[in-house]
Amino acid sequence: MPGDQEWRLSLYKELAARLNDFFAVFTGPYCLHCDRVMGRLPEAREEAFELVDGVYPGCCHRGAGDIFRLEGQPPERCRLAPEIVAGLKRERAVVLREQGTAAGGSYTIRLHRDRSLLTGGHCRYFTPEGCCLGVLKGPLCIDFVCPPLRRDLLEVCGGEAELIGPENDFLNIYRTLASISWDGRGRAENEFSGFCRRLSRLGSLCRAFLAARNQVTLFDFFMPTG
């Protein structure tokens, strides 16, 4: 990767790191209890299932981590820049070697509607401890928030949809990644700064929301047990 392009990968990883921190603080339990969260979807009754074997991976299905498309962007900007993809692949190979065990796996569910069995596969970076990629996650992994979580975040910010971003582009992350991939450094860093401001504001709103309700996480408030 040309030396004068390394800033693109660095900026990508910084964006992923900031999102990882946000999700760890505010929304982690949504992923840990994916089956309960899915129960809030309109189609939940039709798609309800029970886990028969393995670990249900939530959004981390086979192939998810290797998708480098930037959905909703113009054709000439709809993928990560080649130097970012090459850097991610290079550093991922090191992670996979260092962890020493094969990631991924499979699971089996039984659909309630007809009692049929379905088998699926985990993303190859999915481990019993969760994703092993850290800041090396793919665009889909750092952009996607499920509809129930998005609705809860909209309530947290008082319906400020322009802050949360479009349904398929949380915080306008794909737009930011397209800029990091294809724009000059100054313009890309300016777009990144805008993303950081949006994320910081959302974090502040989450903290205020939780403090006012004496809750630790959004999941505790929106999906209490008992």
C-alpha positions as CSV (number, residue, x, y, z in Angstrom):
1,M,0.0,0.0,0.0
2,P,1.5,3.3,-1.0
3,G,2.8,5.2,2.0
4,D,0.9,8.4,1.1
5,Q,-2.4,6.4,1.3
6,E,-1.9,4.8,4.7
7,W,-3.9,7.6,6.3
8,R,-7.0,6.1,4.8
9,L,-6.7,2.9,6.7
10,S,-5.7,4.7,9.8
11,L,-8.8,6.9,9.6
12,Y,-11.0,3.9,8.9
13,K,-9.7,2.1,12.0
14,E,-10.1,5.2,14.2
15,L,-13.8,5.4,13.1
16,A,-14.3,1.7,14.0
17,A,-12.6,2.2,17.3
18,R,-14.9,5.1,18.3
19,L,-18.0,3.0,17.3
20,N,-16.7,0.0,19.2
21,D,-16.5,2.2,22.3
22,F,-20.0,3.6,21.8
23,F,-21.5,0.1,21.3
24,A,-19.6,-1.3,24.3
25,V,-20.9,1.4,26.6
26,F,-24.5,1.8,25.5
27,T,-25.8,-1.1,23.3
28,G,-23.8,-4.3,23.9
29,P,-26.7,-6.2,25.5
30,Y,-28.8,-5.8,22.4
31,C,-26.4,-8.1,20.6
32,L,-26.0,-10.5,23.6
33,H,-29.8,-10.9,23.7
34,C,-30.4,-10.8,20.0
35,D,-33.2,-13.4,20.2
36,R,-35.2,-11.2,22.6
37,V,-34.6,-8.1,20.5
38,M,-35.8,-9.9,17.4
39,G,-39.1,-10.6,19.2
40,R,-39.9,-6.9,18.8
41,L,-39.9,-7.0,15.0
42,P,-43.3,-7.0,13.2
43,E,-42.6,-10.4,11.6
44,A,-41.5,-11.9,14.9
45,R,-44.4,-14.3,15.3
46,E,-43.9,-15.7,11.8
47,E,-40.1,-16.0,12.1
48,A,-39.9,-17.1,15.8
49,F,-37.5,-20.0,16.5
50,E,-35.7,-21.9,19.2
51,L,-32.0,-22.6,19.2
52,V,-31.3,-26.3,18.9
53,D,-27.5,-26.4,18.7
54,G,-24.6,-24.0,18.6
55,V,-24.6,-20.2,19.2
56,Y,-27.0,-17.9,17.4
57,P,-24.7,-15.3,15.9
58,G,-27.2,-12.4,15.5
59,C,-26.0,-10.3,12.6
60,C,-22.7,-12.1,12.4
61,H,-23.7,-14.6,9.7
62,R,-21.3,-16.3,7.3
63,G,-19.6,-13.8,5.0
64,A,-20.8,-10.6,6.8
65,G,-17.3,-9.5,7.8
66,D,-16.0,-9.8,4.2
67,I,-18.5,-7.4,2.6
68,F,-16.7,-4.2,1.6
69,R,-19.6,-2.5,-0.2
70,L,-20.8,1.0,0.9
71,E,-24.5,0.7,0.5
72,G,-26.4,3.7,-0.9
73,Q,-23.3,5.4,-2.3
74,P,-22.8,6.4,-6.0
75,P,-21.4,3.6,-8.2
76,E,-17.9,5.1,-8.3
77,R,-17.9,5.3,-4.4
78,C,-19.8,2.1,-3.5
79,R,-16.8,0.2,-2.2
80,L,-13.9,0.8,0.2
81,A,-10.8,2.0,-1.5
82,P,-8.5,-0.9,-2.6
83,E,-5.8,0.2,-0.2
84,I,-8.1,0.1,2.8
85,V,-9.4,-3.4,1.8
86,A,-5.8,-4.6,1.3
87,G,-4.7,-3.2,4.7
88,L,-7.7,-4.8,6.5
89,K,-7.0,-8.2,4.9
90,R,-3.3,-8.0,5.8
91,E,-3.9,-7.1,9.4
92,R,-6.8,-9.6,9.7
93,A,-4.5,-12.4,8.6
94,V,-2.2,-11.6,11.6
95,V,-5.2,-11.7,14.0
96,L,-6.3,-15.1,12.7
97,R,-2.8,-16.5,13.0
98,E,-2.4,-15.1,16.5
99,Q,-5.7,-16.4,17.9
100,G,-4.5,-19.9,17.0
101,T,-8.0,-21.4,16.6
102,A,-10.4,-21.5,13.8
103,A,-13.2,-19.0,14.1
104,G,-16.7,-19.4,12.8
105,G,-18.9,-22.4,13.2
106,S,-22.5,-23.3,12.7
107,Y,-25.8,-23.4,14.5
108,T,-29.3,-25.0,14.1
109,I,-32.6,-23.5,14.8
110,R,-36.2,-24.9,14.8
111,L,-38.8,-22.6,13.3
112,H,-42.0,-22.4,15.4
113,R,-44.3,-22.0,12.4
114,D,-43.7,-25.5,11.0
115,R,-41.1,-27.1,13.4
116,S,-38.6,-27.3,10.5
117,L,-34.8,-27.2,11.2
118,L,-32.5,-24.7,9.6
119,T,-28.7,-24.7,9.9
120,G,-26.7,-21.5,9.4
121,G,-23.0,-20.5,9.6
122,H,-21.2,-17.9,11.7
123,C,-19.0,-15.3,10.2
124,R,-15.4,-16.7,10.2
125,Y,-14.3,-14.0,12.6
126,F,-17.1,-14.9,15.1
127,T,-15.7,-16.6,18.3
128,P,-17.3,-17.6,21.6
129,E,-16.1,-14.2,22.9
130,G,-17.6,-12.3,20.0
131,C,-15.9,-10.7,17.0
132,C,-12.2,-11.1,17.0
133,L,-11.6,-8.2,14.6
134,G,-11.8,-5.2,16.8
135,V,-11.1,-2.1,14.6
136,L,-10.7,-4.3,11.5
137,K,-14.4,-5.0,11.1
138,G,-16.0,-4.5,7.7
139,P,-18.3,-1.6,6.8
140,L,-21.5,-3.6,7.2
141,C,-20.4,-4.6,10.8
142,I,-19.8,-1.1,11.9
143,D,-22.8,0.5,10.1
144,F,-25.7,-1.8,10.8
145,V,-28.0,-1.3,13.8
146,C,-31.2,-3.4,14.0
147,P,-34.6,-1.7,13.7
148,P,-35.5,-2.1,17.4
149,L,-32.2,-0.5,18.5
150,R,-32.7,2.3,15.9
151,R,-36.1,3.0,17.3
152,D,-34.8,3.1,20.8
153,L,-32.0,5.5,19.8
154,L,-34.6,7.7,18.1
155,E,-36.5,7.9,21.4
156,V,-33.3,8.7,23.2
157,C,-32.6,11.7,21.0
158,G,-36.2,12.9,20.8
159,G,-36.9,11.7,17.3
160,E,-33.9,13.6,15.9
161,A,-33.7,11.4,12.8
162,E,-31.1,13.5,11.0
163,L,-28.7,12.7,13.9
164,I,-29.3,8.9,13.8
165,G,-29.1,8.9,10.0
166,P,-31.1,6.9,7.4
167,E,-32.4,3.5,8.2
168,N,-29.6,1.8,6.2
169,D,-26.8,4.2,7.2
170,F,-26.4,4.7,10.9
171,L,-24.9,8.1,11.7
172,N,-24.2,8.4,7.9
173,I,-21.2,6.0,8.4
174,Y,-21.3,4.8,4.8
175,R,-21.1,8.3,3.6
176,T,-18.2,9.0,5.8
177,L,-16.4,5.8,4.7
178,A,-16.9,6.8,1.1
179,S,-15.2,10.1,1.8
180,I,-12.4,8.4,3.6
181,S,-12.0,6.1,0.6
182,W,-12.2,8.4,-2.3
183,D,-11.8,12.1,-1.3
184,G,-8.7,14.0,-0.7
185,R,-7.2,14.0,2.8
186,G,-8.6,17.4,3.9
187,R,-12.1,16.7,2.8
188,A,-12.1,13.1,4.3
189,E,-10.8,14.4,7.6
190,N,-13.5,17.1,7.6
191,E,-16.2,14.4,7.0
192,F,-14.7,12.3,9.8
193,S,-14.8,15.2,12.2
194,G,-18.5,15.6,11.4
195,F,-19.1,11.9,12.2
196,C,-17.2,12.3,15.5
197,R,-19.4,15.2,16.4
198,R,-22.6,13.2,15.6
199,L,-21.3,10.2,17.7
200,S,-20.3,12.5,20.6
201,R,-23.7,14.1,20.6
202,L,-25.5,10.8,20.5
203,G,-23.3,9.5,23.4
204,S,-24.2,12.6,25.5
205,L,-27.9,12.1,24.8
206,C,-27.6,8.5,25.8
207,R,-25.8,9.4,29.1
208,A,-28.4,12.0,29.9
209,F,-31.3,9.6,29.1
210,L,-29.9,6.9,31.3
211,A,-29.0,9.2,34.2
212,A,-32.5,10.6,34.2
213,R,-33.9,7.1,34.5
214,N,-31.3,5.6,36.8
215,Q,-30.4,2.9,34.3
216,V,-27.0,1.5,33.2
217,T,-27.8,0.6,29.6
218,L,-30.5,1.3,27.1
219,F,-31.3,-2.4,27.0
220,D,-32.1,-2.2,30.8
221,F,-34.7,0.5,30.1
222,F,-36.3,-0.6,26.9
223,M,-36.2,-4.4,27.5
224,P,-36.4,-5.0,31.3
225,T,-36.6,-8.5,32.6
226,G,-39.4,-9.7,34.9
